[in-house]
Amino acid sequence: MNDSALRSDGSRRVAFVTAAAGAGIGAAIVRALADDGWSVVVTDAHGRRAFEHAERLSAEYGREFLPIHLDVTDFAAVAAAAEQAAAWQGGIDGLVNSAGWNKLEPLIEMSPETWQRTIDVDLTGTFNCLRNVVPLIVERGGGAVVNISSIAAWEMSTEHGAAYSAAKAGILALTRVAAAELGSKGVRVNAIAPGLIYNDFLIKVYPAEFFAGYAEARSLVGRVGRPEDVGNLAAFLMSDRAGYITGEVMGISGGVAPNA
Ligand SMILES: NC(=O)c1ccc[n+]([C@@H]2O[C@H](COP(=O)([O-])OP(=O)(O)OC[C@H]3O[C@@H](n4cnc5c(N)ncnc54)[C@H](O)[C@@H]3O)[C@@H](O)[C@H]2O)c1
């Protein structure tokens, strides 16, 4: 347990995490925060998975995790979820925007639906959560936000798709403006830009060639990323140990596409 997950009255800080019940980064962030001592609101568009994941964590950690069925594209639902989360333990101290969606289509073949869905989930979903959760963090006297972007935001590559790259680049701009506006209110806002962080669902999105030789030929550390790599970085940025860090983008890609 890390003391910086405790408020001055000794109660646990509360984090609101989106897309928190999948096989990848979101679920790993929940675990890293829980290991540090945070109380965590486990929200996910897949309701059953959110409830099962929260139940598993509650049994494992011997304390309550709050599951909420939440699609981040639904502004009213995000507002309701934020209220429910704040009522749970008296407030919210942190937010992690991890929800993302991608469908690979070349730009000149991309359907308007693919473009719109990607922007809706990745960029507007991040706005919806900032807009509804951050006022509650401000009410508590401050806290921290982490937005999950991607190296797709700056990499000149055919690998990620135009909509996803544009949305993830938008998250960086959103992060910087949010940090500028919220610093005086005690809220730090940072972004994490991962490279390949493997989970089994990725093979549904990326072609097999994308993975071939990645660990050996592209990564500088001889492996692909693991969800817990990002979980650890997110937990650090959420903690007081990162108290002088705001408005930054932390790349985490095994050296594949460093953030210049
Ligand atoms: N995996 C990678 O290599 C990688 C690299 C760079 C960035 N990212 C970003 O990291 C984040 C997590 O990705 P991951 O691949 O680790 O998957 P993940 O397992 O953490 O996330 C999948 C979960 O997202 C949920 N989800 C999907 N759409 C949603 C919505 N509209 N609202 C709420 N929840 C929704 C799904 O129900 C699922 O449980 C995403 O933002 C992704 O773009 C991933």
The ligand as a Gaussian input file, in Angstrom:
#p B3LYP/6-31G(d) Opt

LIG

0 1
 N       -3.062000      -2.401000     -26.626000
 C       -2.253000      -1.578000     -27.252000
 O       -1.292000      -1.987000     -27.925000
 C       -2.483000      -0.102000     -27.153000
 C       -1.500000       0.765000     -27.655000
 C       -1.697000       2.134000     -27.545000
 C       -2.845000       2.622000     -26.944000
 N       -3.775000       1.743000     -26.484000
 C       -4.963000       2.323000     -25.856000
 O       -5.085000       1.791000     -24.553000
 C       -6.451000       1.695000     -24.182000
 C       -6.745000       0.266000     -23.742000
 O       -6.553000      -0.614000     -24.835000
 P       -6.313000      -2.173000     -24.671000
 O       -5.970000      -2.673000     -26.046000
 O       -5.343000      -2.450000     -23.600000
 O       -7.734000      -2.747000     -24.322000
 P       -8.496000      -2.962000     -22.936000
 O       -8.624000      -4.441000     -22.725000
 O       -7.890000      -2.183000     -21.829000
 O       -9.896000      -2.324000     -23.284000
 C      -10.959000      -3.063000     -23.815000
 C      -12.197000      -2.679000     -23.024000
 O      -12.688000      -1.431000     -23.536000
 C      -14.089000      -1.441000     -23.376000
 N      -14.696000      -0.435000     -24.225000
 C      -14.722000      -0.396000     -25.581000
 N      -15.456000       0.644000     -26.015000
 C      -15.896000       1.302000     -24.901000
 C      -16.704000       2.438000     -24.689000
 N      -17.247000       3.090000     -25.711000
 N      -16.927000       2.841000     -23.419000
 C      -16.397000       2.165000     -22.388000
 N      -15.659000       1.049000     -22.527000
 C      -15.402000       0.620000     -23.768000
 C      -14.461000      -2.865000     -23.780000
 O      -15.716000      -3.247000     -23.279000
 C      -13.320000      -3.695000     -23.177000
 O      -13.649000      -4.219000     -21.889000
 C       -7.239000       2.188000     -25.401000
 O       -7.509000       3.548000     -25.285000
 C       -6.256000       1.946000     -26.536000
 O       -6.535000       2.786000     -27.648000
 C       -3.625000       0.409000     -26.574000

